[in-house]
Amino acid sequence: MSRPAGNPPPRLQLRETPWRLAVCRFPPEAPLPAWVLHASVEFWSITRTPHELSVVCSEDDLPPSVDQHVERDWRAFEVVGPLPFGLTGVVSGLTAPLAAAGIPVFVVSTYDTDYVLVKAVDLVKSHGVLAGAHEIVR
């Protein structure tokens, strides 16, 4: 289901989620934060690299001790999936229109789909930008 080079990115179905998220950075050697594993929200993500440990979670689940290297007030659009692995241009088809509109993003990918996070202050503008290129569903 891949597409030939030069074709436009696929038109996707997106769903705005109700989540208010935070993106946190910890040192690469930090232990996995137990509070995330008990999070009450439907969405969280943990990624470790040789350079950092990143956590995306509900703002409500952040303990008061997490007050450095945290970006709060993110909202998410979910790409309705699952998406085939051979499908190309998904992330660029989402991020390019937002970048052209001057909207910063944070992207989380899973086995089945992708999530594009935008700051809450940019949510309404992002909705309009994404609706111009994709279908927003409830």
N, CA, C and O atoms as a GROMACS GRO file, in nm:
protein
  552
    1MET      N    1   0.081  -0.119   0.000
    1MET     CA    2   0.000   0.000   0.000
    1MET      C    3   0.086   0.126   0.000
    1MET      O    4   0.038   0.234   0.034
    2SER      N    5   0.211   0.112  -0.037
    2SER     CA    6   0.295   0.232  -0.046
    2SER      C    7   0.257   0.308  -0.173
    2SER      O    8   0.189   0.255  -0.260
    3ARG      N    9   0.301   0.431  -0.181
    3ARG     CA   10   0.267   0.513  -0.295
    3ARG      C   11   0.393   0.550  -0.371
    3ARG      O   12   0.500   0.559  -0.311
    4PRO      N   13   0.382   0.570  -0.502
    4PRO     CA   14   0.500   0.607  -0.580
    4PRO      C   15   0.555   0.741  -0.536
    4PRO      O   16   0.482   0.828  -0.489
    5ALA      N   17   0.686   0.758  -0.554
    5ALA     CA   18   0.751   0.884  -0.518
    5ALA      C   19   0.689   0.998  -0.599
    5ALA      O   20   0.653   0.980  -0.715
    6GLY      N   21   0.677   1.113  -0.535
    6GLY     CA   22   0.622   1.230  -0.604
    6GLY      C   23   0.473   1.247  -0.586
    6GLY      O   24   0.420   1.354  -0.616
    7ASN      N   25   0.403   1.146  -0.539
    7ASN     CA   26   0.260   1.159  -0.514
    7ASN      C   27   0.237   1.233  -0.383
    7ASN      O   28   0.322   1.228  -0.294
    8PRO      N   29   0.124   1.300  -0.370
    8PRO     CA   30   0.097   1.371  -0.245
    8PRO      C   31   0.078   1.274  -0.130
    8PRO      O   32   0.044   1.158  -0.151
    9PRO      N   33   0.100   1.321  -0.007
    9PRO     CA   34   0.079   1.235   0.109
    9PRO      C   35  -0.067   1.192   0.115
    9PRO      O   36  -0.154   1.260   0.062
   10PRO      N   37  -0.094   1.079   0.180
   10PRO     CA   38  -0.232   1.031   0.185
   10PRO      C   39  -0.322   1.124   0.267
   10PRO      O   40  -0.276   1.190   0.360
   11ARG      N   41  -0.449   1.129   0.229
   11ARG     CA   42  -0.549   1.202   0.308
   11ARG      C   43  -0.588   1.108   0.422
   11ARG      O   44  -0.631   0.995   0.399
   12LEU      N   45  -0.574   1.156   0.544
   12LEU     CA   46  -0.594   1.073   0.663
   12LEU      C   47  -0.717   1.117   0.740
   12LEU      O   48  -0.766   1.228   0.723
   13GLN      N   49  -0.765   1.027   0.825
   13GLN     CA   50  -0.868   1.063   0.921
   13GLN      C   51  -0.799   1.090   1.054
   13GLN      O   52  -0.718   1.010   1.101
   14LEU      N   53  -0.831   1.205   1.114
   14LEU     CA   54  -0.772   1.245   1.241
   14LEU      C   55  -0.882   1.263   1.344
   14LEU      O   56  -0.994   1.304   1.311
   15ARG      N   57  -0.848   1.234   1.466
   15ARG     CA   58  -0.941   1.254   1.578
   15ARG      C   59  -0.869   1.338   1.683
   15ARG      O   60  -0.761   1.304   1.729
   16GLU      N   61  -0.932   1.450   1.721
   16GLU     CA   62  -0.879   1.531   1.830
   16GLU      C   63  -0.907   1.458   1.961
   16GLU      O   64  -1.020   1.417   1.986
   17THR      N   65  -0.806   1.443   2.044
   17THR     CA   66  -0.825   1.374   2.172
   17THR      C   67  -0.852   1.477   2.282
   17THR      O   68  -0.822   1.595   2.265
   18PRO      N   69  -0.909   1.434   2.394
   18PRO     CA   70  -0.935   1.527   2.504
   18PRO      C   71  -0.816   1.545   2.599
   18PRO      O   72  -0.825   1.622   2.694
   19TRP      N   73  -0.707   1.477   2.574
   19TRP     CA   74  -0.596   1.472   2.669
   19TRP      C   75  -0.521   1.605   2.676
   19TRP      O   76  -0.503   1.673   2.575
   20ARG      N   77  -0.478   1.641   2.798
   20ARG     CA   78  -0.385   1.751   2.821
   20ARG      C   79  -0.255   1.684   2.864
   20ARG      O   80  -0.248   1.621   2.970
   21LEU      N   81  -0.154   1.698   2.780
   21LEU     CA   82  -0.032   1.619   2.798
   21LEU      C   83   0.088   1.705   2.833
   21LEU      O   84   0.092   1.826   2.808
   22ALA      N   85   0.187   1.639   2.892
   22ALA     CA   86   0.317   1.699   2.921
   22ALA      C   87   0.425   1.612   2.858
   22ALA      O   88   0.410   1.490   2.849
   23VAL      N   89   0.532   1.675   2.815
   23VAL     CA   90   0.649   1.606   2.760
   23VAL      C   91   0.765   1.634   2.855
   23VAL      O   92   0.801   1.749   2.879
   24CYS      N   93   0.823   1.527   2.908
   24CYS     CA   94   0.928   1.539   3.010
   24CYS      C   95   1.057   1.476   2.961
   24CYS      O   96   1.057   1.378   2.887
   25ARG      N   97   1.169   1.535   3.005
   25ARG     CA   98   1.301   1.481   2.974
   25ARG      C   99   1.373   1.450   3.105
   25ARG      O  100   1.378   1.531   3.197
   26PHE      N  101   1.430   1.329   3.109
   26PHE     CA  102   1.510   1.285   3.223
   26PHE      C  103   1.646   1.240   3.172
   26PHE      O  104   1.662   1.214   3.052
   27PRO      N  105   1.746   1.232   3.260
   27PRO     CA  106   1.877   1.182   3.218
   27PRO      C  107   1.864   1.039   3.163
   27PRO      O  108   1.773   0.966   3.202
   28PRO      N  109   1.955   1.001   3.075
   28PRO     CA  110   1.945   0.869   3.012
   28PRO      C  111   1.952   0.753   3.112
   28PRO      O  112   1.898   0.646   3.086
   29GLU      N  113   2.018   0.774   3.224
   29GLU     CA  114   2.033   0.666   3.322
   29GLU      C  115   1.920   0.664   3.426
   29GLU      O  116   1.919   0.578   3.515
   30ALA      N  117   1.827   0.757   3.416
   30ALA     CA  118   1.717   0.764   3.514
   30ALA      C  119   1.633   0.636   3.507
   30ALA      O  120   1.612   0.581   3.399
   31PRO      N  121   1.584   0.590   3.622
   31PRO     CA  122   1.496   0.473   3.620
   31PRO      C  123   1.362   0.511   3.558
   31PRO      O  124   1.324   0.629   3.554
   32LEU      N  125   1.291   0.411   3.508
   32LEU     CA  126   1.157   0.436   3.457
   32LEU      C  127   1.072   0.492   3.569
   32LEU      O  128   1.067   0.432   3.677
   33PRO      N  129   1.004   0.602   3.548
   33PRO     CA  130   0.924   0.662   3.655
   33PRO      C  131   0.800   0.578   3.684
   33PRO      O  132   0.714   0.560   3.598
   34ALA      N  133   0.791   0.526   3.805
   34ALA     CA  134   0.680   0.438   3.843
   34ALA      C  135   0.546   0.510   3.834
   34ALA      O  136   0.445   0.447   3.805
   35TRP      N  137   0.545   0.641   3.859
   35TRP     CA  138   0.419   0.715   3.855
   35TRP      C  139   0.354   0.711   3.718
   35TRP      O  140   0.232   0.719   3.708
   36VAL      N  141   0.433   0.700   3.612
   36VAL     CA  142   0.376   0.692   3.478
   36VAL      C  143   0.302   0.560   3.460
   36VAL      O  144   0.194   0.556   3.400
   37LEU      N  145   0.359   0.454   3.512
   37LEU     CA  146   0.299   0.322   3.495
   37LEU      C  147   0.165   0.309   3.565
   37LEU      O  148   0.088   0.217   3.536
   38HIS      N  149   0.136   0.400   3.656
   38HIS     CA  150   0.008   0.400   3.727
   38HIS      C  151  -0.079   0.517   3.683
   38HIS      O  152  -0.175   0.553   3.751
   39ALA      N  153  -0.045   0.575   3.569
   39ALA     CA  154  -0.116   0.694   3.521
   39ALA      C  155  -0.263   0.664   3.493
   39ALA      O  156  -0.300   0.553   3.454
   40SER      N  157  -0.344   0.765   3.515
   40SER     CA  158  -0.488   0.747   3.499
   40SER      C  159  -0.537   0.775   3.357
   40SER      O  160  -0.648   0.735   3.322
   41VAL      N  161  -0.458   0.842   3.278
   41VAL     CA  162  -0.501   0.876   3.143
   41VAL      C  163  -0.487   0.758   3.049
   41VAL      O  164  -0.417   0.661   3.078
   42GLU      N  165  -0.553   0.765   2.938
   42GLU     CA  166  -0.550   0.658   2.840
   42GLU      C  167  -0.420   0.654   2.760
   42GLU      O  168  -0.395   0.557   2.687
   43PHE      N  169  -0.337   0.756   2.771
   43PHE     CA  170  -0.220   0.768   2.684
   43PHE      C  171  -0.096   0.805   2.765
   43PHE      O  172  -0.098   0.899   2.844
   44TRP      N  173   0.009   0.732   2.744
   44TRP     CA  174   0.142   0.771   2.790
   44TRP      C  175   0.244   0.700   2.704
   44TRP      O  176   0.215   0.595   2.646
   45SER      N  177   0.363   0.755   2.696
   45SER     CA  178   0.469   0.699   2.614
   45SER      C  179   0.602   0.722   2.683
   45SER      O  180   0.628   0.829   2.737
   46ILE      N  181   0.685   0.619   2.682
   46ILE     CA  182   0.819   0.628   2.739
   46ILE      C  183   0.919   0.586   2.632
   46ILE      O  184   0.903   0.481   2.570
   47THR      N  185   1.021   0.668   2.611
   47THR     CA  186   1.125   0.636   2.514
   47THR      C  187   1.261   0.662   2.577
   47THR      O  188   1.286   0.770   2.631
   48ARG      N  189   1.348   0.562   2.571
   48ARG     CA  190   1.486   0.579   2.620
   48ARG      C  191   1.581   0.572   2.501
   48ARG      O  192   1.568   0.485   2.415
   49THR      N  193   1.675   0.665   2.498
   49THR     CA  194   1.784   0.663   2.400
   49THR      C  195   1.914   0.674   2.479
   49THR      O  196   1.911   0.690   2.601
   50PRO      N  197   2.028   0.666   2.412
   50PRO     CA  198   2.153   0.686   2.484
   50PRO      C  199   2.168   0.826   2.542
   50PRO      O  200   2.255   0.850   2.625
   51HIS      N  201   2.082   0.920   2.500
   51HIS     CA  202   2.096   1.060   2.540
   51HIS      C  203   1.989   1.110   2.637
   51HIS      O  204   2.007   1.214   2.699
   52GLU      N  205   1.879   1.036   2.650
   52GLU     CA  206   1.771   1.084   2.736
   52GLU      C  207   1.666   0.976   2.760
   52GLU      O  208   1.664   0.873   2.694
   53LEU      N  209   1.582   1.004   2.856
   53LEU     CA  210   1.460   0.929   2.880
   53LEU      C  211   1.346   1.030   2.864
   53LEU      O  212   1.338   1.126   2.940
   54SER      N  213   1.259   1.008   2.767
   54SER     CA  214   1.148   1.099   2.743
   54SER      C  215   1.018   1.033   2.786
   54SER      O  216   0.996   0.914   2.764
   55VAL      N  217   0.932   1.112   2.849
   55VAL     CA  218   0.802   1.065   2.895
   55VAL      C  219   0.697   1.162   2.846
   55VAL      O  220   0.708   1.284   2.864
   56VAL      N  221   0.594   1.108   2.784
   56VAL     CA  222   0.476   1.186   2.749
   56VAL      C  223   0.362   1.129   2.833
   56VAL      O  224   0.335   1.009   2.830
   57CYS      N  225   0.294   1.216   2.907
   57CYS     CA  226   0.190   1.169   2.998
   57CYS      C  227   0.089   1.280   3.024
   57CYS      O  228   0.107   1.394   2.981
   58SER      N  229  -0.016   1.245   3.094
   58SER     CA  230  -0.115   1.343   3.133
   58SER      C  231  -0.052   1.445   3.228
   58SER      O  232   0.026   1.409   3.316
   59GLU      N  233  -0.086   1.571   3.210
   59GLU     CA  234  -0.038   1.673   3.304
   59GLU      C  235  -0.084   1.642   3.446
   59GLU      O  236  -0.012   1.669   3.542
   60ASP      N  237  -0.202   1.587   3.459
   60ASP     CA  238  -0.258   1.556   3.591
   60ASP      C  239  -0.180   1.449   3.665
   60ASP      O  240  -0.187   1.440   3.788
   61ASP      N  241  -0.106   1.366   3.592
   61ASP     CA  242  -0.030   1.259   3.655
   61ASP      C  243   0.112   1.299   3.694
   61ASP      O  244   0.183   1.220   3.756
   62LEU      N  245   0.154   1.420   3.658
   62LEU     CA  246   0.288   1.464   3.693
   62LEU      C  247   0.298   1.489   3.842
   62LEU      O  248   0.219   1.567   3.897
   63PRO      N  249   0.392   1.425   3.910
   63PRO     CA  250   0.412   1.459   4.051
   63PRO      C  251   0.476   1.597   4.062
   63PRO      O  252   0.544   1.642   3.970
   64PRO      N  253   0.456   1.664   4.175
   64PRO     CA  254   0.515   1.798   4.193
   64PRO      C  255   0.667   1.801   4.178
   64PRO      O  256   0.724   1.905   4.145
   65SER      N  257   0.732   1.688   4.201
   65SER     CA  258   0.878   1.683   4.191
   65SER      C  259   0.927   1.698   4.048
   65SER      O  260   1.045   1.728   4.026
   66VAL      N  261   0.841   1.677   3.949
   66VAL     CA  262   0.881   1.693   3.809
   66VAL      C  263   0.851   1.836   3.769
   66VAL      O  264   0.742   1.869   3.724
   67ASP      N  265   0.952   1.920   3.787
   67ASP     CA  266   0.933   2.062   3.759
   67ASP      C  267   1.041   2.120   3.667
   67ASP      O  268   1.036   2.238   3.633
   68GLN      N  269   1.137   2.038   3.626
   68GLN     CA  270   1.239   2.081   3.532
   68GLN      C  271   1.232   1.995   3.408
   68GLN      O  272   1.191   1.879   3.415
   69HIS      N  273   1.270   2.050   3.296
   69HIS     CA  274   1.272   1.980   3.168
   69HIS      C  275   1.135   1.918   3.140
   69HIS      O  276   1.125   1.801   3.102
   70VAL      N  277   1.032   1.999   3.158
   70VAL     CA  278   0.896   1.954   3.129
   70VAL      C  279   0.826   2.062   3.046
   70VAL      O  280   0.829   2.180   3.080
   71GLU      N  281   0.763   2.019   2.940
   71GLU     CA  282   0.683   2.107   2.855
   71GLU      C  283   0.537   2.067   2.874
   71GLU      O  284   0.497   1.956   2.839
   72ARG      N  285   0.460   2.157   2.929
   72ARG     CA  286   0.319   2.128   2.957
   72ARG      C  287   0.228   2.185   2.848
   72ARG      O  288   0.271   2.257   2.759
   73ASP      N  289   0.102   2.149   2.859
   73ASP     CA  290  -0.004   2.208   2.779
   73ASP      C  291  -0.002   2.164   2.633
   73ASP      O  292  -0.022   2.245   2.542
   74TRP      N  293   0.022   2.036   2.610
   74TRP     CA  294   0.014   1.979   2.477
   74TRP      C  295  -0.122   1.912   2.458
   74TRP      O  296  -0.178   1.859   2.553
   75ARG      N  297  -0.173   1.916   2.337
   75ARG     CA  298  -0.295   1.847   2.298
   75ARG      C  299  -0.260   1.755   2.182
   75ARG      O  300  -0.159   1.777   2.115
   76ALA      N  301  -0.341   1.652   2.158
   76ALA     CA  302  -0.304   1.551   2.058
   76ALA      C  303  -0.414   1.528   1.954
   76ALA      O  304  -0.533   1.529   1.985
   77PHE      N  305  -0.368   1.506   1.832
   77PHE     CA  306  -0.452   1.454   1.724
   77PHE      C  307  -0.406   1.312   1.697
   77PHE      O  308  -0.287   1.287   1.679
   78GLU      N  309  -0.499   1.219   1.696
   78GLU     CA  310  -0.470   1.078   1.667
   78GLU      C  311  -0.503   1.051   1.521
   78GLU      O  312  -0.610   1.088   1.474
   79VAL      N  313  -0.411   0.986   1.450
   79VAL     CA  314  -0.442   0.938   1.316
   79VAL      C  315  -0.522   0.810   1.334
   79VAL      O  316  -0.476   0.716   1.399
   80VAL      N  317  -0.641   0.806   1.276
   80VAL     CA  318  -0.725   0.687   1.289
   80VAL      C  319  -0.655   0.574   1.214
   80VAL      O  320  -0.629   0.584   1.094
   81GLY      N  321  -0.624   0.468   1.285
   81GLY     CA  322  -0.551   0.355   1.229
   81GLY      C  323  -0.629   0.227   1.246
   81GLY      O  324  -0.748   0.229   1.276
   82PRO      N  325  -0.561   0.118   1.228
   82PRO     CA  326  -0.417   0.105   1.207
   82PRO      C  327  -0.375   0.144   1.065
   82PRO      O  328  -0.451   0.134   0.969
   83LEU      N  329  -0.250   0.188   1.057
   83LEU     CA  330  -0.190   0.227   0.931
   83LEU      C  331  -0.093   0.118   0.885
   83LEU      O  332  -0.019   0.064   0.968
   84PRO      N  333  -0.092   0.085   0.758
   84PRO     CA  334   0.004  -0.014   0.709
   84PRO      C  335   0.147   0.040   0.718
   84PRO      O  336   0.170   0.159   0.695
   85PHE      N  337   0.242  -0.046   0.751
   85PHE     CA  338   0.381  -0.003   0.763
   85PHE      C  339   0.437   0.052   0.632
   85PHE      O  340   0.526   0.137   0.635
   86GLY      N  341   0.390   0.005   0.519
   86GLY     CA  342   0.441   0.049   0.390
   86GLY      C  343   0.387   0.183   0.344
   86GLY      O  344   0.432   0.236   0.242
   87LEU      N  345   0.292   0.240   0.417
   87LEU     CA  346   0.236   0.369   0.381
   87LEU      C  347   0.339   0.478   0.407
   87LEU      O  348   0.394   0.487   0.516
   88THR      N  349   0.365   0.560   0.307
   88THR     CA  350   0.468   0.664   0.320
   88THR      C  351   0.404   0.802   0.323
   88THR      O  352   0.294   0.822   0.272
   89GLY      N  353   0.474   0.896   0.381
   89GLY     CA  354   0.432   1.034   0.381
   89GLY      C  355   0.332   1.071   0.490
   89GLY      O  356   0.278   1.181   0.489
   90VAL      N  357   0.308   0.980   0.584
   90VAL     CA  358   0.208   1.006   0.687
   90VAL      C  359   0.252   1.123   0.775
   90VAL      O  360   0.180   1.222   0.788
   91VAL      N  361   0.368   1.111   0.836
   91VAL     CA  362   0.414   1.216   0.929
   91VAL      C  363   0.439   1.347   0.855
   91VAL      O  364   0.402   1.454   0.905
   92SER      N  365   0.500   1.342   0.739
   92SER     CA  366   0.525   1.466   0.665
   92SER      C  367   0.394   1.530   0.619
   92SER      O  368   0.383   1.652   0.614
   93GLY      N  369   0.295   1.448   0.586
   93GLY     CA  370   0.166   1.501   0.546
   93GLY      C  371   0.094   1.571   0.660
   93GLY      O  372   0.008   1.656   0.636
   94LEU      N  373   0.128   1.536   0.783
   94LEU     CA  374   0.070   1.600   0.900
   94LEU      C  375   0.152   1.721   0.943
   94LEU      O  376   0.097   1.827   0.975
   95THR      N  377   0.282   1.706   0.945
   95THR     CA  378   0.367   1.811   1.000
   95THR      C  379   0.396   1.925   0.902
   95THR      O  380   0.414   2.039   0.945
   96ALA      N  381   0.401   1.897   0.773
   96ALA     CA  382   0.435   2.002   0.675
   96ALA      C  383   0.332   2.116   0.677
   96ALA      O  384   0.373   2.232   0.681
   97PRO      N  385   0.202   2.088   0.674
   97PRO     CA  386   0.108   2.200   0.680
   97PRO      C  387   0.116   2.277   0.812
   97PRO      O  388   0.100   2.399   0.815
   98LEU      N  389   0.140   2.205   0.921
   98LEU     CA  390   0.153   2.272   1.051
   98LEU      C  391   0.279   2.358   1.055
   98LEU      O  392   0.276   2.470   1.106
   99ALA      N  393   0.388   2.307   1.001
   99ALA     CA  394   0.512   2.385   0.995
   99ALA      C  395   0.493   2.510   0.909
   99ALA      O  396   0.540   2.618   0.945
  100ALA      N  397   0.424   2.495   0.798
  100ALA     CA  398   0.400   2.611   0.710
  100ALA      C  399   0.317   2.717   0.782
  100ALA      O  400   0.328   2.836   0.752
  101ALA      N  401   0.234   2.674   0.877
  101ALA     CA  402   0.152   2.767   0.955
  101ALA      C  403   0.224   2.817   1.080
  101ALA      O  404   0.168   2.892   1.159
  102GLY      N  405   0.350   2.773   1.099
  102GLY     CA  406   0.429   2.817   1.214
  102GLY      C  407   0.389   2.750   1.345
  102GLY      O  408   0.407   2.808   1.452
  103ILE      N  409   0.336   2.629   1.337
  103ILE     CA  410   0.289   2.557   1.456
  103ILE      C  411   0.389   2.447   1.491
  103ILE      O  412   0.408   2.354   1.413
  104PRO      N  413   0.454   2.456   1.608
  104PRO     CA  414   0.547   2.350   1.651
  104PRO      C  415   0.470   2.223   1.686
  104PRO      O  416   0.355   2.228   1.731
  105VAL      N  417   0.534   2.109   1.665
  105VAL     CA  418   0.471   1.980   1.693
  105VAL      C  419   0.565   1.888   1.770
  105VAL      O  420   0.686   1.909   1.773
  106PHE      N  421   0.507   1.788   1.830
  106PHE     CA  422   0.580   1.676   1.889
  106PHE      C  423   0.504   1.553   1.841
  106PHE      O  424   0.382   1.547   1.856
  107VAL      N  425   0.574   1.456   1.783
  107VAL     CA  426   0.509   1.340   1.724
  107VAL      C  427   0.544   1.214   1.803
  107VAL      O  428   0.659   1.193   1.840
  108VAL      N  429   0.442   1.133   1.828
  108VAL     CA  430   0.462   1.002   1.891
  108VAL      C  431   0.405   0.899   1.794
  108VAL      O  432   0.290   0.909   1.751
  109SER      N  433   0.486   0.799   1.761
  109SER     CA  434   0.441   0.692   1.673
  109SER      C  435   0.431   0.562   1.750
  109SER      O  436   0.511   0.534   1.839
  110THR      N  437   0.330   0.484   1.713
  110THR     CA  438   0.311   0.352   1.772
  110THR      C  439   0.308   0.249   1.659
  110THR      O  440   0.324   0.284   1.542
  111TYR      N  441   0.290   0.126   1.694
  111TYR     CA  442   0.282   0.019   1.594
  111TYR      C  443   0.166   0.045   1.496
  111TYR      O  444   0.181   0.023   1.376
  112ASP      N  445   0.052   0.090   1.547
  112ASP     CA  446  -0.068   0.105   1.465
  112ASP      C  447  -0.089   0.244   1.406
  112ASP      O  448  -0.155   0.256   1.302
  113THR      N  449  -0.035   0.348   1.469
  113THR     CA  450  -0.073   0.482   1.424
  113THR      C  451   0.027   0.588   1.470
  113THR      O  452   0.134   0.557   1.522
  114ASP      N  453  -0.009   0.713   1.449
  114ASP     CA  454   0.072   0.827   1.489
  114ASP      C  455  -0.014   0.928   1.564
  114ASP      O  456  -0.135   0.937   1.542
  115TYR      N  457   0.050   1.002   1.652
  115TYR     CA  458  -0.014   1.110   1.726
  115TYR      C  459   0.066   1.236   1.704
  115TYR      O  460   0.188   1.236   1.718
  116VAL      N  461  -0.001   1.344   1.668
  116VAL     CA  462   0.064   1.473   1.650
  116VAL      C  463   0.019   1.561   1.765
  116VAL      O  464  -0.100   1.589   1.780
  117LEU      N  465   0.116   1.604   1.845
  117LEU     CA  466   0.087   1.691   1.959
  117LEU      C  467   0.117   1.835   1.921
  117LEU      O  468   0.219   1.865   1.859
  118VAL      N  469   0.026   1.923   1.959
  118VAL     CA  470   0.043   2.067   1.939
  118VAL      C  471   0.015   2.135   2.073
  118VAL      O  472  -0.057   2.081   2.157
  119LYS      N  473   0.071   2.251   2.091
  119LYS     CA  474   0.043   2.327   2.213
  119LYS      C  475  -0.105   2.367   2.215
  119LYS      O  476  -0.164   2.396   2.110
  120ALA      N  477  -0.164   2.370   2.333
  120ALA     CA  478  -0.305   2.403   2.347
  120ALA      C  479  -0.336   2.538   2.285
  120ALA      O  480  -0.444   2.557   2.228
  121VAL      N  481  -0.245   2.632   2.296
  121VAL     CA  482  -0.266   2.766   2.241
  121VAL      C  483  -0.281   2.761   2.088
  121VAL      O  484  -0.341   2.851   2.029
  122ASP      N  485  -0.228   2.657   2.025
  122ASP     CA  486  -0.234   2.641   1.879
  122ASP      C  487  -0.341   2.542   1.834
  122ASP      O  488  -0.351   2.512   1.715
  123LEU      N  489  -0.421   2.491   1.927
  123LEU     CA  490  -0.516   2.384   1.895
  123LEU      C  491  -0.618   2.425   1.789
  123LEU      O  492  -0.638   2.352   1.692
  124VAL      N  493  -0.682   2.539   1.806
  124VAL     CA  494  -0.786   2.581   1.711
  124VAL      C  495  -0.724   2.604   1.573
  124VAL      O  496  -0.779   2.560   1.472
  125LYS      N  497  -0.612   2.672   1.569
  125LYS     CA  498  -0.543   2.696   1.441
  125LYS      C  499  -0.500   2.564   1.378
  125LYS      O  500  -0.513   2.547   1.256
  126SER      N  501  -0.449   2.471   1.458
  126SER     CA  502  -0.407   2.340   1.408
  126SER      C  503  -0.524   2.263   1.349
  126SER      O  504  -0.512   2.199   1.245
  127HIS      N  505  -0.637   2.272   1.418
  127HIS     CA  506  -0.758   2.205   1.370
  127HIS      C  507  -0.792   2.252   1.228
  127HIS      O  508  -0.820   2.172   1.140
  128GLY      N  509  -0.788   2.383   1.208
  128GLY     CA  510  -0.817   2.439   1.076
  128GLY      C  511  -0.716   2.398   0.972
  128GLY      O  512  -0.752   2.364   0.859
  129VAL      N  513  -0.589   2.402   1.009
  129VAL     CA  514  -0.482   2.364   0.915
  129VAL      C  515  -0.496   2.217   0.877
  129VAL      O  516  -0.489   2.183   0.759
  130LEU      N  517  -0.514   2.132   0.974
  130LEU     CA  518  -0.523   1.988   0.946
  130LEU      C  519  -0.650   1.953   0.870
  130LEU      O  520  -0.649   1.864   0.786
  131ALA      N  521  -0.760   2.023   0.900
  131ALA     CA  522  -0.886   1.997   0.828
  131ALA      C  523  -0.874   2.033   0.680
  131ALA      O  524  -0.950   1.981   0.598
  132GLY      N  525  -0.781   2.122   0.646
  132GLY     CA  526  -0.760   2.156   0.506
  132GLY      C  527  -0.691   2.046   0.428
  132GLY      O  528  -0.704   2.039   0.306
  133ALA      N  529  -0.618   1.960   0.497
  133ALA     CA  530  -0.544   1.854   0.429
  133ALA      C  531  -0.597   1.714   0.460
  133ALA      O  532  -0.568   1.619   0.386
  134HIS      N  533  -0.673   1.701   0.566
  134HIS     CA  534  -0.720   1.570   0.612
  134HIS      C  535  -0.864   1.580   0.661
  134HIS      O  536  -0.922   1.688   0.664
  135GLU      N  537  -0.920   1.468   0.698
  135GLU     CA  538  -1.057   1.465   0.749
  135GLU      C  539  -1.053   1.454   0.902
  135GLU      O  540  -0.993   1.362   0.957
  136ILE      N  541  -1.118   1.547   0.970
  136ILE     CA  542  -1.129   1.543   1.115
  136ILE      C  543  -1.259   1.470   1.148
  136ILE      O  544  -1.366   1.510   1.105
  137VAL      N  545  -1.248   1.362   1.226
  137VAL     CA  546  -1.365   1.283   1.265
  137VAL      C  547  -1.383   1.289   1.415
  137VAL      O  548  -1.291   1.328   1.487
  138ARG      N  549  -1.499   1.252   1.461
  138ARG     CA  550  -1.525   1.249   1.606
  138ARG      C  551  -1.506   1.111   1.659
  138ARG      O  552  -1.523   1.088   1.779
   0.00000   0.00000   0.00000
